[in-house]
Amino acid sequence: MQAEFQELETLLEIQKIDLDIMRATKKRVELPQRIAVMRLRKKRGEIQAKLDQVLELQKKSDDDMTVIEDEDRSLVEKQERAQELIDAAGSDFRKVESHSKEMAGAAKRREALAEKRVTVEAQLAKIKGVRDQLEGAIAASEAEEARLRADFEDEDNALAEHIRTSTAQRDKLASTIDPELVKLYEKTAAKTGGVGIGKLEEDTCGICRTGIEGGRLIALKAEAPLGTCPMCKRLLVVE
């Protein structure tokens, strides 16, 4: 590709900025407090999943208790009606006996419901204990995250601002040279760990430090001012 030396010098400057941005981004991602926050969030997500299961169990138990209470109220009303009918039956033995059986049946069913109530209440008490424990763990995790974020917020913000400023500077430089040249550099850098261009230093690639001899060196110099290292395939500025 045809290029002016000034464009290539600008491209080398862009690469310096790109590498600086990469280092700052890596440092930002690897801040110890940030890593700790990510671990906290992962653990909190696991706790929240357990809490969701507990809340579902609580809802089921609450529904069971509602059914028990509704049926018990219905049975109480049934007993009261039966007692009223017994009182109104007077000496009618058959009616008294029939309504008495109704009362006895309702009483027996209420005893069974009372046993169920005890079981459900025990379940709800156990669920509440687990729920309180999980909600406490989540609250503690959130508080710890807030503390960690306060510790690294200034450094993180400084790195983020540096990245923004450097990116703006990089974009400004890139706008002054051939877009196709920038694309070629970016494509090469993506394949070579971020270092896409260097200089030919006498007969040596300035990046991979491999010596280039004979016909390869002649062919590379013939590509001046921009060639490709035959070994590492990076772009080389050939003076």
C-alpha positions in Angstrom: 0.0 0.0 0.0 1.2 3.5 -0.8 1.8 5.7 2.1 3.6 8.9 3.1 6.2 8.8 5.8 4.3 11.4 7.8 1.2 9.1 7.7 3.3 6.2 9.0 4.8 8.3 11.8 1.2 9.3 12.7 0.3 5.6 12.6 3.1 4.7 15.0 1.8 7.4 17.4 -1.7 6.0 17.1 -0.3 2.6 18.1 1.4 4.1 21.2 -2.0 5.5 22.2 -3.8 2.2 21.4 -1.3 0.3 23.6 -1.7 2.8 26.4 -5.5 2.4 26.2 -5.2 -1.4 26.3 -3.0 -1.1 29.4 -5.4 1.3 31.1 -8.4 -0.9 30.2 -6.7 -4.0 31.5 -5.7 -2.2 34.7 -9.3 -1.0 35.1 -10.7 -4.4 34.6 -8.2 -6.0 37.0 -8.6 -3.6 39.9 -8.7 -5.9 43.0 -11.8 -4.2 44.3 -13.6 -4.6 41.0 -12.8 -8.3 41.0 -14.0 -8.6 44.5 -17.2 -6.8 43.5 -17.8 -9.2 40.6 -17.3 -12.2 43.0 -19.8 -10.6 45.5 -22.3 -10.1 42.7 -22.0 -13.7 41.6 -22.4 -15.0 45.1 -25.3 -12.6 45.7 -27.0 -13.9 42.6 -26.7 -17.4 44.0 -28.2 -16.3 47.3 -31.0 -14.5 45.5 -31.9 -17.7 43.5 -32.2 -19.5 46.9 -34.3 -16.7 48.3 -36.6 -16.9 45.3 -37.1 -20.6 46.0 -37.8 -19.8 49.7 -40.3 -17.1 48.8 -42.1 -19.6 46.5 -42.3 -22.1 49.4 -43.6 -19.3 51.6 -46.3 -18.4 49.1 -47.3 -22.1 49.0 -47.5 -22.4 52.7 -49.4 -19.1 53.0 -51.9 -20.4 50.5 -52.2 -23.6 52.4 -52.9 -21.6 55.6 -55.5 -19.5 53.8 -57.3 -22.7 52.7 -57.2 -24.1 56.3 -58.5 -20.8 57.8 -61.3 -20.5 55.2 -62.5 -24.1 55.7 -62.3 -23.7 59.5 -64.5 -20.5 59.4 -66.9 -22.4 57.2 -67.0 -25.3 59.7 -67.6 -22.8 62.6 -70.6 -21.4 60.7 -71.8 -24.9 60.0 -71.6 -25.7 63.7 -73.5 -22.6 64.7 -76.3 -23.3 62.2 -76.6 -26.8 63.4 -76.8 -25.6 67.0 -79.5 -23.1 66.1 -81.5 -25.9 64.3 -81.0 -28.2 67.4 -82.4 -25.4 69.6 -85.3 -24.9 67.3 -86.1 -28.7 67.0 -87.3 -28.9 70.5 -88.4 -32.5 71.2 -88.0 -33.7 67.6 -85.4 -36.4 68.3 -84.6 -37.2 64.7 -83.8 -33.5 63.9 -81.7 -33.2 67.0 -79.8 -36.4 66.2 -79.2 -35.4 62.6 -77.9 -31.9 63.4 -75.8 -33.3 66.3 -74.1 -35.6 63.8 -73.4 -32.6 61.6 -71.8 -30.8 64.6 -69.8 -33.8 65.5 -68.5 -34.2 61.9 -67.6 -30.5 61.8 -65.8 -30.8 65.1 -63.8 -33.8 63.9 -62.8 -32.0 60.7 -61.8 -29.0 62.7 -59.5 -31.2 64.8 -57.8 -32.4 61.6 -57.5 -28.9 60.3 -55.9 -27.8 63.7 -53.2 -30.5 63.2 -52.6 -29.2 59.7 -52.4 -25.6 61.0 -49.7 -26.6 63.5 -47.7 -28.3 60.7 -48.0 -25.3 58.3 -47.2 -22.8 61.1 -44.0 -24.8 61.8 -43.1 -24.7 58.1 -43.7 -21.0 58.0 -41.5 -20.4 61.0 -38.7 -22.4 59.5 -39.1 -20.6 56.2 -39.0 -17.2 57.9 -35.8 -18.2 59.6 -34.2 -19.1 56.3 -35.6 -16.1 54.6 -34.3 -13.7 57.2 -30.9 -15.4 57.0 -30.7 -15.0 53.1 -32.0 -11.5 53.1 -29.4 -10.6 55.8 -26.7 -12.1 53.6 -27.9 -10.1 50.6 -27.9 -6.9 52.6 -24.4 -7.6 53.9 -23.2 -8.3 50.4 -24.7 -5.0 49.1 -23.1 -3.1 52.0 -19.7 -4.7 51.3 -20.0 -3.9 47.6 -20.7 -0.2 48.4 -17.6 -0.1 50.6 -15.5 -1.7 47.9 -16.8 0.6 45.2 -16.0 3.6 47.4 -12.5 2.4 47.7 -11.7 2.1 44.0 -14.2 4.6 42.5 -11.6 7.5 42.3 -9.0 5.3 40.6 -11.6 3.7 38.3 -12.9 7.1 37.3 -9.4 8.4 36.6 -8.7 5.4 34.4 -12.0 5.8 32.6 -11.3 9.5 32.0 -7.8 8.7 30.7 -9.3 6.2 28.3 -11.8 8.7 27.0 -9.2 11.4 26.5 -6.8 9.0 24.8 -9.5 7.7 22.5 -10.4 11.2 21.5 -6.8 12.0 20.7 -6.4 8.7 18.8 -9.5 9.4 16.7 -8.3 12.9 15.9 -4.9 11.5 14.7 -6.6 8.8 12.7 -8.8 11.3 10.9 -5.6 12.9 9.4 -4.5 9.8 7.4 -5.8 7.5 4.8 -8.8 5.5 6.3 -7.6 2.4 4.3 -4.2 2.6 6.0 -5.9 2.8 9.4 -8.0 -0.2 8.6 -4.9 -2.2 7.5 -3.1 -1.3 10.8 -6.2 -2.2 12.9 -6.6 -5.5 11.1 -2.9 -6.4 11.6 -3.0 -5.2 15.2 -6.0 -7.4 16.0 -4.1 -10.5 14.7 -0.9 -9.6 16.5 -1.8 -8.8 20.1 -2.2 -5.0 19.5 1.2 -4.3 18.0 0.6 -4.0 14.3 3.4 -1.8 13.1 7.0 -1.2 13.7 10.2 -0.1 12.0 12.8 -2.0 10.0 16.0 -1.5 11.9 18.8 -2.1 9.4 18.1 -5.8 8.6 16.0 -6.6 11.6 12.2 -6.4 12.4 11.9 -3.9 15.1 9.0 -5.9 16.7 9.9 -9.6 16.5 13.6 -8.9 16.3 14.1 -11.5 13.6 16.9 -10.8 11.1 15.8 -10.5 7.5 18.4 -11.5 4.9 19.0 -11.9 1.2 16.1 -11.7 -1.2 13.6 -11.2 1.6 15.3 -8.0 2.7 15.6 -6.8 -0.9 11.9 -7.4 -1.5 11.0 -5.7 1.8 13.0 -2.6 1.0 11.4 -2.5 -2.5 8.1 -2.1 -0.7 9.3 1.1 1.0 7.9 3.1 2.8 5.6 0.4 4.1 6.2 -3.4 4.0 5.4 -6.5 5.9 7.7 -8.6 8.1 8.0 -12.0 6.4 8.2 -13.6 9.9 5.7 -12.0 12.2 3.5 -10.5 9.4 3.4 -7.1 11.1 3.6 -3.8 9.1 7.1 -2.3 8.9 8.1 1.2 8.2 11.0 0.9 5.7 13.1 4.0 5.4 
